[in-house]
Each structure stands twice: as C-alpha cells, then as structure tokens.
C-alpha cells in the first residue's frame, strides 16, 4: 500500500526559516532529507514532520481510494 501513496505531496514548514516545503510522501517514507529552497538548510523530515500530519495524509488517501 505504501507505494500507492508515493505521489501524495505533503506540506511542512522549514524549521529554520519557515518557508513552506512540498515533499512527496515517498521522500517521507524513505526517511530522506530535502534542502530548503529558502535558506539552503538540509532538513531531515523524519525529525521535523509531526507524525500526526503524516497519518492524516495516509488516512485522506485511504478515504479517496
């Protein structure tokens, strides 16, 4: 089921500069890092994205399917 959700985009804020980041669920699932386009900070989403937000994305996708 996880692969089916990989196209979903999650939004979170950069913990350094506050810029909104849009990240594919696949990036979250694989525990990858992203670079903020605002400040250049490398963000480890696993540490900076609330679990509740990720769970809501999964629930919303499950309701649509």
Buried (B, 14 or more C-beta within 10 A) or exposed (E): EEEEBEEBEBEBBBEBEEEEBEBBBBBBBEEEEBEBEEEEBEBEBBEBBEEEEBEEBBEEBEEEE
